[in-house]
Amino acid sequence: AIRAAIERDNELCRAAGAKETRMRIGIHSGDATVGNIGSSSRVNYTIIGDMVNVGQRIEQIAKVLAKDETVAILISETTRADLGPDFAPRPLGRHKLKGRVGDMELFAL
């Protein structure tokens, strides 16, 4: 749905001579902490945890693995295992993620 919305918006941008939007999304599955974090004078609703960091690293590697795509959606092997039969992710191989030990199997949606 995100890809379709961006593509529709980009059609309007092209027609108006405006710059198109490009987007990268990294998705990883697991436990995280979600909620209001901070002091009483400055509260921020956020999500923290290793899963968030891995998702961000996947998003960053999309610069290389999906550089020509308008909307790049990359997922981890963990997320792939959770998907139902309606999804057919394209394997991208095993890749080293910045700041991580070992490598991870990645897929494109």
Jmol script that loads the backbone (N, CA, C; Angstrom):
load data "model"
ATOM      1  N   ALA A   1       0.829  -1.198   0.000  1.00  0.00           N
ATOM      2  CA  ALA A   1       0.000   0.000   0.000  1.00  0.00           C
ATOM      3  C   ALA A   1       0.873   1.261   0.000  1.00  0.00           C
ATOM      4  N   ILE A   2       1.981   1.213   0.749  1.00  0.00           N
ATOM      5  CA  ILE A   2       2.880   2.374   0.766  1.00  0.00           C
ATOM      6  C   ILE A   2       3.473   2.588  -0.616  1.00  0.00           C
ATOM      7  N   ARG A   3       3.947   1.507  -1.228  1.00  0.00           N
ATOM      8  CA  ARG A   3       4.535   1.619  -2.571  1.00  0.00           C
ATOM      9  C   ARG A   3       3.522   2.194  -3.558  1.00  0.00           C
ATOM     10  N   ALA A   4       2.298   1.697  -3.535  1.00  0.00           N
ATOM     11  CA  ALA A   4       1.265   2.175  -4.461  1.00  0.00           C
ATOM     12  C   ALA A   4       0.971   3.659  -4.238  1.00  0.00           C
ATOM     13  N   ALA A   5       0.903   4.091  -2.986  1.00  0.00           N
ATOM     14  CA  ALA A   5       0.626   5.500  -2.687  1.00  0.00           C
ATOM     15  C   ALA A   5       1.765   6.398  -3.168  1.00  0.00           C
ATOM     16  N   ILE A   6       2.993   5.977  -2.950  1.00  0.00           N
ATOM     17  CA  ILE A   6       4.144   6.774  -3.404  1.00  0.00           C
ATOM     18  C   ILE A   6       4.175   6.841  -4.924  1.00  0.00           C
ATOM     19  N   GLU A   7       3.903   5.729  -5.582  1.00  0.00           N
ATOM     20  CA  GLU A   7       3.899   5.719  -7.046  1.00  0.00           C
ATOM     21  C   GLU A   7       2.806   6.618  -7.613  1.00  0.00           C
ATOM     22  N   ARG A   8       1.617   6.614  -6.981  1.00  0.00           N
ATOM     23  CA  ARG A   8       0.533   7.523  -7.424  1.00  0.00           C
ATOM     24  C   ARG A   8       0.946   8.972  -7.234  1.00  0.00           C
ATOM     25  N   ASP A   9       1.533   9.274  -6.082  1.00  0.00           N
ATOM     26  CA  ASP A   9       1.987  10.637  -5.818  1.00  0.00           C
ATOM     27  C   ASP A   9       3.081  11.050  -6.802  1.00  0.00           C
ATOM     28  N   ASN A  10       3.971  10.141  -7.128  1.00  0.00           N
ATOM     29  CA  ASN A  10       5.044  10.455  -8.068  1.00  0.00           C
ATOM     30  C   ASN A  10       4.514  10.739  -9.467  1.00  0.00           C
ATOM     31  N   GLU A  11       3.431  10.083  -9.858  1.00  0.00           N
ATOM     32  CA  GLU A  11       2.807  10.389 -11.148  1.00  0.00           C
ATOM     33  C   GLU A  11       2.342  11.843 -11.168  1.00  0.00           C
ATOM     34  N   LEU A  12       1.728  12.288 -10.078  1.00  0.00           N
ATOM     35  CA  LEU A  12       1.297  13.681  -9.986  1.00  0.00           C
ATOM     36  C   LEU A  12       2.492  14.629  -9.985  1.00  0.00           C
ATOM     37  N   CYS A  13       3.543  14.248  -9.305  1.00  0.00           N
ATOM     38  CA  CYS A  13       4.757  15.078  -9.271  1.00  0.00           C
ATOM     39  C   CYS A  13       5.355  15.222 -10.661  1.00  0.00           C
ATOM     40  N   ARG A  14       5.452  14.105 -11.396  1.00  0.00           N
ATOM     41  CA  ARG A  14       6.003  14.161 -12.760  1.00  0.00           C
ATOM     42  C   ARG A  14       5.163  15.079 -13.635  1.00  0.00           C
ATOM     43  N   ALA A  15       3.841  14.955 -13.525  1.00  0.00           N
ATOM     44  CA  ALA A  15       2.944  15.792 -14.333  1.00  0.00           C
ATOM     45  C   ALA A  15       3.102  17.270 -14.003  1.00  0.00           C
ATOM     46  N   ALA A  16       3.412  17.576 -12.752  1.00  0.00           N
ATOM     47  CA  ALA A  16       3.577  18.969 -12.320  1.00  0.00           C
ATOM     48  C   ALA A  16       5.013  19.449 -12.442  1.00  0.00           C
ATOM     49  N   GLY A  17       5.910  18.559 -12.878  1.00  0.00           N
ATOM     50  CA  GLY A  17       7.313  18.929 -12.994  1.00  0.00           C
ATOM     51  C   GLY A  17       8.029  19.028 -11.657  1.00  0.00           C
ATOM     52  N   ALA A  18       7.469  18.395 -10.641  1.00  0.00           N
ATOM     53  CA  ALA A  18       8.066  18.431  -9.306  1.00  0.00           C
ATOM     54  C   ALA A  18       8.957  17.205  -9.089  1.00  0.00           C
ATOM     55  N   LYS A  19       9.782  17.284  -8.073  1.00  0.00           N
ATOM     56  CA  LYS A  19      10.692  16.195  -7.743  1.00  0.00           C
ATOM     57  C   LYS A  19       9.917  15.005  -7.172  1.00  0.00           C
ATOM     58  N   GLU A  20      10.301  13.802  -7.587  1.00  0.00           N
ATOM     59  CA  GLU A  20       9.648  12.584  -7.101  1.00  0.00           C
ATOM     60  C   GLU A  20      10.182  12.190  -5.725  1.00  0.00           C
ATOM     61  N   THR A  21       9.375  11.424  -5.017  1.00  0.00           N
ATOM     62  CA  THR A  21       9.753  10.893  -3.711  1.00  0.00           C
ATOM     63  C   THR A  21      10.366   9.518  -3.881  1.00  0.00           C
ATOM     64  N   ARG A  22      11.443   9.272  -3.156  1.00  0.00           N
ATOM     65  CA  ARG A  22      12.054   7.943  -3.083  1.00  0.00           C
ATOM     66  C   ARG A  22      12.038   7.522  -1.624  1.00  0.00           C
ATOM     67  N   MET A  23      11.863   6.224  -1.372  1.00  0.00           N
ATOM     68  CA  MET A  23      11.721   5.769   0.009  1.00  0.00           C
ATOM     69  C   MET A  23      12.407   4.415   0.184  1.00  0.00           C
ATOM     70  N   ARG A  24      13.019   4.246   1.352  1.00  0.00           N
ATOM     71  CA  ARG A  24      13.594   2.967   1.749  1.00  0.00           C
ATOM     72  C   ARG A  24      12.958   2.559   3.069  1.00  0.00           C
ATOM     73  N   ILE A  25      12.585   1.271   3.166  1.00  0.00           N
ATOM     74  CA  ILE A  25      11.994   0.742   4.392  1.00  0.00           C
ATOM     75  C   ILE A  25      12.734  -0.541   4.745  1.00  0.00           C
ATOM     76  N   GLY A  26      13.168  -0.649   6.003  1.00  0.00           N
ATOM     77  CA  GLY A  26      13.795  -1.862   6.511  1.00  0.00           C
ATOM     78  C   GLY A  26      12.920  -2.447   7.602  1.00  0.00           C
ATOM     79  N   ILE A  27      12.608  -3.729   7.497  1.00  0.00           N
ATOM     80  CA  ILE A  27      11.713  -4.362   8.466  1.00  0.00           C
ATOM     81  C   ILE A  27      12.394  -5.591   9.073  1.00  0.00           C
ATOM     82  N   HIS A  28      12.386  -5.631  10.402  1.00  0.00           N
ATOM     83  CA  HIS A  28      12.909  -6.780  11.147  1.00  0.00           C
ATOM     84  C   HIS A  28      11.908  -7.081  12.253  1.00  0.00           C
ATOM     85  N   SER A  29      11.764  -8.331  12.621  1.00  0.00           N
ATOM     86  CA  SER A  29      10.765  -8.734  13.610  1.00  0.00           C
ATOM     87  C   SER A  29      11.417  -9.161  14.912  1.00  0.00           C
ATOM     88  N   GLY A  30      10.738  -8.875  16.010  1.00  0.00           N
ATOM     89  CA  GLY A  30      11.215  -9.298  17.315  1.00  0.00           C
ATOM     90  C   GLY A  30      10.636  -8.430  18.417  1.00  0.00           C
ATOM     91  N   ASP A  31      11.155  -8.602  19.611  1.00  0.00           N
ATOM     92  CA  ASP A  31      10.678  -7.853  20.769  1.00  0.00           C
ATOM     93  C   ASP A  31      11.315  -6.468  20.823  1.00  0.00           C
ATOM     94  N   ALA A  32      10.524  -5.505  21.241  1.00  0.00           N
ATOM     95  CA  ALA A  32      10.996  -4.129  21.411  1.00  0.00           C
ATOM     96  C   ALA A  32      10.188  -3.488  22.538  1.00  0.00           C
ATOM     97  N   THR A  33      10.668  -2.373  23.015  1.00  0.00           N
ATOM     98  CA  THR A  33       9.967  -1.602  24.039  1.00  0.00           C
ATOM     99  C   THR A  33       9.344  -0.385  23.374  1.00  0.00           C
ATOM    100  N   VAL A  34       8.044  -0.192  23.621  1.00  0.00           N
ATOM    101  CA  VAL A  34       7.317   0.918  23.020  1.00  0.00           C
ATOM    102  C   VAL A  34       6.625   1.691  24.131  1.00  0.00           C
ATOM    103  N   GLY A  35       6.696   3.022  24.046  1.00  0.00           N
ATOM    104  CA  GLY A  35       5.981   3.817  25.034  1.00  0.00           C
ATOM    105  C   GLY A  35       6.554   5.198  25.186  1.00  0.00           C
ATOM    106  N   ASN A  36       6.058   5.897  26.188  1.00  0.00           N
ATOM    107  CA  ASN A  36       6.536   7.238  26.493  1.00  0.00           C
ATOM    108  C   ASN A  36       7.848   7.122  27.276  1.00  0.00           C
ATOM    109  N   ILE A  37       8.881   7.737  26.757  1.00  0.00           N
ATOM    110  CA  ILE A  37      10.201   7.685  27.368  1.00  0.00           C
ATOM    111  C   ILE A  37      10.691   9.110  27.574  1.00  0.00           C
ATOM    112  N   GLY A  38      11.248   9.374  28.745  1.00  0.00           N
ATOM    113  CA  GLY A  38      11.780  10.700  29.030  1.00  0.00           C
ATOM    114  C   GLY A  38      11.352  11.177  30.395  1.00  0.00           C
ATOM    115  N   SER A  39      11.570  12.454  30.624  1.00  0.00           N
ATOM    116  CA  SER A  39      11.203  13.046  31.910  1.00  0.00           C
ATOM    117  C   SER A  39       9.811  13.663  31.821  1.00  0.00           C
ATOM    118  N   SER A  40       9.293  14.115  32.939  1.00  0.00           N
ATOM    119  CA  SER A  40       7.953  14.711  32.942  1.00  0.00           C
ATOM    120  C   SER A  40       7.909  16.004  32.140  1.00  0.00           C
ATOM    121  N   SER A  41       9.043  16.667  31.964  1.00  0.00           N
ATOM    122  CA  SER A  41       9.058  17.913  31.191  1.00  0.00           C
ATOM    123  C   SER A  41       9.261  17.675  29.692  1.00  0.00           C
ATOM    124  N   ARG A  42       9.728  16.486  29.339  1.00  0.00           N
ATOM    125  CA  ARG A  42       9.946  16.189  27.916  1.00  0.00           C
ATOM    126  C   ARG A  42       9.711  14.698  27.675  1.00  0.00           C
ATOM    127  N   VAL A  43       8.509  14.365  27.264  1.00  0.00           N
ATOM    128  CA  VAL A  43       8.135  12.979  27.018  1.00  0.00           C
ATOM    129  C   VAL A  43       8.130  12.736  25.514  1.00  0.00           C
ATOM    130  N   ASN A  44       8.647  11.587  25.125  1.00  0.00           N
ATOM    131  CA  ASN A  44       8.710  11.226  23.712  1.00  0.00           C
ATOM    132  C   ASN A  44       8.171   9.809  23.547  1.00  0.00           C
ATOM    133  N   TYR A  45       7.151   9.641  22.724  1.00  0.00           N
ATOM    134  CA  TYR A  45       6.637   8.303  22.431  1.00  0.00           C
ATOM    135  C   TYR A  45       7.561   7.688  21.394  1.00  0.00           C
ATOM    136  N   THR A  46       8.178   6.571  21.719  1.00  0.00           N
ATOM    137  CA  THR A  46       9.170   5.990  20.818  1.00  0.00           C
ATOM    138  C   THR A  46       9.210   4.475  20.959  1.00  0.00           C
ATOM    139  N   ILE A  47      10.058   3.869  20.159  1.00  0.00           N
ATOM    140  CA  ILE A  47      10.293   2.435  20.206  1.00  0.00           C
ATOM    141  C   ILE A  47      11.801   2.224  20.278  1.00  0.00           C
ATOM    142  N   ILE A  48      12.224   1.344  21.189  1.00  0.00           N
ATOM    143  CA  ILE A  48      13.646   1.078  21.330  1.00  0.00           C
ATOM    144  C   ILE A  48      13.890  -0.424  21.418  1.00  0.00           C
ATOM    145  N   GLY A  49      15.091  -0.814  21.072  1.00  0.00           N
ATOM    146  CA  GLY A  49      15.475  -2.224  21.169  1.00  0.00           C
ATOM    147  C   GLY A  49      16.334  -2.625  19.991  1.00  0.00           C
ATOM    148  N   ASP A  50      16.939  -3.776  20.112  1.00  0.00           N
ATOM    149  CA  ASP A  50      17.829  -4.273  19.065  1.00  0.00           C
ATOM    150  C   ASP A  50      17.093  -4.459  17.743  1.00  0.00           C
ATOM    151  N   MET A  51      15.831  -4.864  17.793  1.00  0.00           N
ATOM    152  CA  MET A  51      15.064  -5.077  16.561  1.00  0.00           C
ATOM    153  C   MET A  51      14.934  -3.774  15.762  1.00  0.00           C
ATOM    154  N   VAL A  52      14.787  -2.664  16.475  1.00  0.00           N
ATOM    155  CA  VAL A  52      14.688  -1.354  15.820  1.00  0.00           C
ATOM    156  C   VAL A  52      16.005  -1.030  15.129  1.00  0.00           C
ATOM    157  N   ASN A  53      17.111  -1.296  15.817  1.00  0.00           N
ATOM    158  CA  ASN A  53      18.424  -1.020  15.249  1.00  0.00           C
ATOM    159  C   ASN A  53      18.677  -1.859  14.002  1.00  0.00           C
ATOM    160  N   VAL A  54      18.298  -3.121  14.040  1.00  0.00           N
ATOM    161  CA  VAL A  54      18.482  -3.994  12.874  1.00  0.00           C
ATOM    162  C   VAL A  54      17.623  -3.499  11.708  1.00  0.00           C
ATOM    163  N   GLY A  55      16.384  -3.114  11.975  1.00  0.00           N
ATOM    164  CA  GLY A  55      15.528  -2.561  10.919  1.00  0.00           C
ATOM    165  C   GLY A  55      16.149  -1.345  10.268  1.00  0.00           C
ATOM    166  N   GLN A  56      16.754  -0.479  11.078  1.00  0.00           N
ATOM    167  CA  GLN A  56      17.426   0.715  10.539  1.00  0.00           C
ATOM    168  C   GLN A  56      18.628   0.327   9.691  1.00  0.00           C
ATOM    169  N   ARG A  57      19.375  -0.669  10.110  1.00  0.00           N
ATOM    170  CA  ARG A  57      20.535  -1.132   9.329  1.00  0.00           C
ATOM    171  C   ARG A  57      20.084  -1.728   7.993  1.00  0.00           C
ATOM    172  N   ILE A  58      18.962  -2.437   7.999  1.00  0.00           N
ATOM    173  CA  ILE A  58      18.414  -2.988   6.753  1.00  0.00           C
ATOM    174  C   ILE A  58      17.995  -1.850   5.830  1.00  0.00           C
ATOM    175  N   GLU A  59      17.351  -0.843   6.387  1.00  0.00           N
ATOM    176  CA  GLU A  59      16.961   0.325   5.577  1.00  0.00           C
ATOM    177  C   GLU A  59      18.184   0.975   4.949  1.00  0.00           C
ATOM    178  N   GLN A  60      19.257   1.086   5.698  1.00  0.00           N
ATOM    179  CA  GLN A  60      20.470   1.728   5.189  1.00  0.00           C
ATOM    180  C   GLN A  60      21.132   0.928   4.068  1.00  0.00           C
ATOM    181  N   ILE A  61      21.151  -0.400   4.176  1.00  0.00           N
ATOM    182  CA  ILE A  61      21.789  -1.210   3.140  1.00  0.00           C
ATOM    183  C   ILE A  61      20.982  -1.207   1.840  1.00  0.00           C
ATOM    184  N   ALA A  62      19.730  -0.784   1.916  1.00  0.00           N
ATOM    185  CA  ALA A  62      18.911  -0.654   0.701  1.00  0.00           C
ATOM    186  C   ALA A  62      19.496   0.382  -0.248  1.00  0.00           C
ATOM    187  N   LYS A  63      20.300   1.314   0.274  1.00  0.00           N
ATOM    188  CA  LYS A  63      20.984   2.281  -0.595  1.00  0.00           C
ATOM    189  C   LYS A  63      21.814   1.564  -1.645  1.00  0.00           C
ATOM    190  N   VAL A  64      22.371   0.424  -1.265  1.00  0.00           N
ATOM    191  CA  VAL A  64      23.229  -0.351  -2.159  1.00  0.00           C
ATOM    192  C   VAL A  64      22.450  -1.442  -2.885  1.00  0.00           C
ATOM    193  N   LEU A  65      21.630  -2.178  -2.146  1.00  0.00           N
ATOM    194  CA  LEU A  65      20.953  -3.344  -2.711  1.00  0.00           C
ATOM    195  C   LEU A  65      19.758  -3.002  -3.600  1.00  0.00           C
ATOM    196  N   ALA A  66      19.157  -1.846  -3.401  1.00  0.00           N
ATOM    197  CA  ALA A  66      17.957  -1.472  -4.173  1.00  0.00           C
ATOM    198  C   ALA A  66      18.048  -0.015  -4.603  1.00  0.00           C
ATOM    199  N   LYS A  67      19.239   0.399  -5.028  1.00  0.00           N
ATOM    200  CA  LYS A  67      19.472   1.819  -5.295  1.00  0.00           C
ATOM    201  C   LYS A  67      18.629   2.394  -6.430  1.00  0.00           C
ATOM    202  N   ASP A  68      18.161   1.549  -7.344  1.00  0.00           N
ATOM    203  CA  ASP A  68      17.387   2.057  -8.478  1.00  0.00           C
ATOM    204  C   ASP A  68      15.879   2.026  -8.253  1.00  0.00           C
ATOM    205  N   GLU A  69      15.438   1.483  -7.125  1.00  0.00           N
ATOM    206  CA  GLU A  69      14.008   1.380  -6.859  1.00  0.00           C
ATOM    207  C   GLU A  69      13.465   2.669  -6.246  1.00  0.00           C
ATOM    208  N   THR A  70      12.286   3.064  -6.667  1.00  0.00           N
ATOM    209  CA  THR A  70      11.640   4.240  -6.085  1.00  0.00           C
ATOM    210  C   THR A  70      11.246   3.968  -4.646  1.00  0.00           C
ATOM    211  N   VAL A  71      10.652   2.808  -4.396  1.00  0.00           N
ATOM    212  CA  VAL A  71      10.290   2.389  -3.038  1.00  0.00           C
ATOM    213  C   VAL A  71      10.951   1.033  -2.791  1.00  0.00           C
ATOM    214  N   ALA A  72      11.971   1.036  -1.949  1.00  0.00           N
ATOM    215  CA  ALA A  72      12.692  -0.195  -1.619  1.00  0.00           C
ATOM    216  C   ALA A  72      12.212  -0.679  -0.253  1.00  0.00           C
ATOM    217  N   ILE A  73      11.672  -1.892  -0.214  1.00  0.00           N
ATOM    218  CA  ILE A  73      11.220  -2.492   1.045  1.00  0.00           C
ATOM    219  C   ILE A  73      12.015  -3.773   1.230  1.00  0.00           C
ATOM    220  N   LEU A  74      12.938  -3.746   2.196  1.00  0.00           N
ATOM    221  CA  LEU A  74      13.774  -4.898   2.498  1.00  0.00           C
ATOM    222  C   LEU A  74      13.382  -5.475   3.843  1.00  0.00           C
ATOM    223  N   ILE A  75      13.415  -6.796   3.934  1.00  0.00           N
ATOM    224  CA  ILE A  75      13.050  -7.473   5.175  1.00  0.00           C
ATOM    225  C   ILE A  75      14.147  -8.480   5.558  1.00  0.00           C
ATOM    226  N   SER A  76      14.182  -8.803   6.838  1.00  0.00           N
ATOM    227  CA  SER A  76      15.143  -9.781   7.344  1.00  0.00           C
ATOM    228  C   SER A  76      14.607 -11.195   7.161  1.00  0.00           C
ATOM    229  N   GLU A  77      15.500 -12.158   7.370  1.00  0.00           N
ATOM    230  CA  GLU A  77      15.086 -13.556   7.319  1.00  0.00           C
ATOM    231  C   GLU A  77      14.070 -13.871   8.419  1.00  0.00           C
ATOM    232  N   THR A  78      14.168 -13.197   9.556  1.00  0.00           N
ATOM    233  CA  THR A  78      13.225 -13.400  10.657  1.00  0.00           C
ATOM    234  C   THR A  78      11.822 -12.960  10.242  1.00  0.00           C
ATOM    235  N   THR A  79      11.735 -11.804   9.615  1.00  0.00           N
ATOM    236  CA  THR A  79      10.443 -11.305   9.139  1.00  0.00           C
ATOM    237  C   THR A  79       9.908 -12.199   8.029  1.00  0.00           C
ATOM    238  N   ARG A  80      10.774 -12.650   7.146  1.00  0.00           N
ATOM    239  CA  ARG A  80      10.363 -13.544   6.051  1.00  0.00           C
ATOM    240  C   ARG A  80       9.698 -14.793   6.614  1.00  0.00           C
ATOM    241  N   ALA A  81      10.237 -15.333   7.679  1.00  0.00           N
ATOM    242  CA  ALA A  81       9.684 -16.545   8.285  1.00  0.00           C
ATOM    243  C   ALA A  81       8.281 -16.311   8.843  1.00  0.00           C
ATOM    244  N   ASP A  82       7.950 -15.065   9.180  1.00  0.00           N
ATOM    245  CA  ASP A  82       6.635 -14.735   9.742  1.00  0.00           C
ATOM    246  C   ASP A  82       5.584 -14.428   8.680  1.00  0.00           C
ATOM    247  N   LEU A  83       5.990 -14.272   7.421  1.00  0.00           N
ATOM    248  CA  LEU A  83       5.047 -13.892   6.369  1.00  0.00           C
ATOM    249  C   LEU A  83       4.157 -15.058   5.964  1.00  0.00           C
ATOM    250  N   GLY A  84       2.959 -14.721   5.543  1.00  0.00           N
ATOM    251  CA  GLY A  84       2.030 -15.722   5.042  1.00  0.00           C
ATOM    252  C   GLY A  84       2.247 -15.988   3.564  1.00  0.00           C
ATOM    253  N   PRO A  85       1.400 -16.817   2.974  1.00  0.00           N
ATOM    254  CA  PRO A  85       1.560 -17.218   1.573  1.00  0.00           C
ATOM    255  C   PRO A  85       1.270 -16.114   0.553  1.00  0.00           C
ATOM    256  N   ASP A  86       0.706 -14.984   0.992  1.00  0.00           N
ATOM    257  CA  ASP A  86       0.394 -13.898   0.060  1.00  0.00           C
ATOM    258  C   ASP A  86       1.629 -13.110  -0.361  1.00  0.00           C
ATOM    259  N   PHE A  87       2.758 -13.362   0.284  1.00  0.00           N
ATOM    260  CA  PHE A  87       3.981 -12.623  -0.007  1.00  0.00           C
ATOM    261  C   PHE A  87       4.980 -13.524  -0.723  1.00  0.00           C
ATOM    262  N   ALA A  88       5.673 -12.958  -1.679  1.00  0.00           N
ATOM    263  CA  ALA A  88       6.710 -13.688  -2.411  1.00  0.00           C
ATOM    264  C   ALA A  88       7.966 -12.815  -2.454  1.00  0.00           C
ATOM    265  N   PRO A  89       8.667 -12.721  -1.324  1.00  0.00           N
ATOM    266  CA  PRO A  89       9.854 -11.864  -1.299  1.00  0.00           C
ATOM    267  C   PRO A  89      10.965 -12.424  -2.194  1.00  0.00           C
ATOM    268  N   ARG A  90      11.735 -11.494  -2.765  1.00  0.00           N
ATOM    269  CA  ARG A  90      12.848 -11.858  -3.634  1.00  0.00           C
ATOM    270  C   ARG A  90      14.119 -11.957  -2.794  1.00  0.00           C
ATOM    271  N   PRO A  91      14.795 -13.105  -2.807  1.00  0.00           N
ATOM    272  CA  PRO A  91      16.017 -13.251  -2.019  1.00  0.00           C
ATOM    273  C   PRO A  91      17.120 -12.311  -2.526  1.00  0.00           C
ATOM    274  N   LEU A  92      17.823 -11.698  -1.585  1.00  0.00           N
ATOM    275  CA  LEU A  92      18.933 -10.803  -1.923  1.00  0.00           C
ATOM    276  C   LEU A  92      20.278 -11.346  -1.444  1.00  0.00           C
ATOM    277  N   GLY A  93      20.257 -12.524  -0.806  1.00  0.00           N
ATOM    278  CA  GLY A  93      21.488 -13.125  -0.310  1.00  0.00           C
ATOM    279  C   GLY A  93      21.805 -12.691   1.106  1.00  0.00           C
ATOM    280  N   ARG A  94      22.959 -13.136   1.576  1.00  0.00           N
ATOM    281  CA  ARG A  94      23.414 -12.819   2.938  1.00  0.00           C
ATOM    282  C   ARG A  94      24.293 -11.581   2.869  1.00  0.00           C
ATOM    283  N   HIS A  95      24.079 -10.677   3.830  1.00  0.00           N
ATOM    284  CA  HIS A  95      24.813  -9.412   3.841  1.00  0.00           C
ATOM    285  C   HIS A  95      25.236  -9.043   5.251  1.00  0.00           C
ATOM    286  N   LYS A  96      26.356  -8.395   5.348  1.00  0.00           N
ATOM    287  CA  LYS A  96      26.872  -7.869   6.615  1.00  0.00           C
ATOM    288  C   LYS A  96      26.181  -6.532   6.858  1.00  0.00           C
ATOM    289  N   LEU A  97      25.604  -6.373   8.043  1.00  0.00           N
ATOM    290  CA  LEU A  97      24.979  -5.117   8.426  1.00  0.00           C
ATOM    291  C   LEU A  97      25.934  -4.361   9.332  1.00  0.00           C
ATOM    292  N   LYS A  98      26.012  -3.077   9.134  1.00  0.00           N
ATOM    293  CA  LYS A  98      26.908  -2.223   9.917  1.00  0.00           C
ATOM    294  C   LYS A  98      26.658  -2.408  11.415  1.00  0.00           C
ATOM    295  N   GLY A  99      27.745  -2.582  12.161  1.00  0.00           N
ATOM    296  CA  GLY A  99      27.644  -2.703  13.603  1.00  0.00           C
ATOM    297  C   GLY A  99      27.150  -4.044  14.110  1.00  0.00           C
ATOM    298  N   ARG A 100      27.013  -5.028  13.232  1.00  0.00           N
ATOM    299  CA  ARG A 100      26.495  -6.343  13.610  1.00  0.00           C
ATOM    300  C   ARG A 100      27.560  -7.406  13.389  1.00  0.00           C
ATOM    301  N   VAL A 101      27.535  -8.437  14.231  1.00  0.00           N
ATOM    302  CA  VAL A 101      28.426  -9.572  14.064  1.00  0.00           C
ATOM    303  C   VAL A 101      27.744 -10.573  13.137  1.00  0.00           C
ATOM    304  N   GLY A 102      28.466 -11.093  12.181  1.00  0.00           N
ATOM    305  CA  GLY A 102      27.894 -12.055  11.240  1.00  0.00           C
ATOM    306  C   GLY A 102      27.117 -11.361  10.138  1.00  0.00           C
ATOM    307  N   ASP A 103      26.450 -12.167   9.351  1.00  0.00           N
ATOM    308  CA  ASP A 103      25.653 -11.605   8.264  1.00  0.00           C
ATOM    309  C   ASP A 103      24.212 -12.070   8.395  1.00  0.00           C
ATOM    310  N   MET A 104      23.335 -11.499   7.558  1.00  0.00           N
ATOM    311  CA  MET A 104      21.907 -11.767   7.661  1.00  0.00           C
ATOM    312  C   MET A 104      21.330 -11.930   6.260  1.00  0.00           C
ATOM    313  N   GLU A 105      20.450 -12.910   6.116  1.00  0.00           N
ATOM    314  CA  GLU A 105      19.737 -13.106   4.856  1.00  0.00           C
ATOM    315  C   GLU A 105      18.706 -11.999   4.711  1.00  0.00           C
ATOM    316  N   LEU A 106      18.688 -11.345   3.551  1.00  0.00           N
ATOM    317  CA  LEU A 106      17.752 -10.253   3.298  1.00  0.00           C
ATOM    318  C   LEU A 106      16.888 -10.570   2.083  1.00  0.00           C
ATOM    319  N   PHE A 107      15.707  -9.982   2.079  1.00  0.00           N
ATOM    320  CA  PHE A 107      14.740 -10.179   0.987  1.00  0.00           C
ATOM    321  C   PHE A 107      14.136  -8.826   0.622  1.00  0.00           C
ATOM    322  N   ALA A 108      13.704  -8.727  -0.625  1.00  0.00           N
ATOM    323  CA  ALA A 108      13.001  -7.522  -1.094  1.00  0.00           C
ATOM    324  C   ALA A 108      11.534  -7.869  -1.310  1.00  0.00           C
ATOM    325  N   LEU A 109      10.660  -6.942  -0.907  1.00  0.00           N
ATOM    326  CA  LEU A 109       9.229  -7.095  -1.168  1.00  0.00           C
ATOM    327  C   LEU A 109       8.869  -6.260  -2.380  1.00  0.00           C
TER     328      LEU A 109
END
end "model"
wireframe off; spacefill off
backbone 0.3
color backbone group
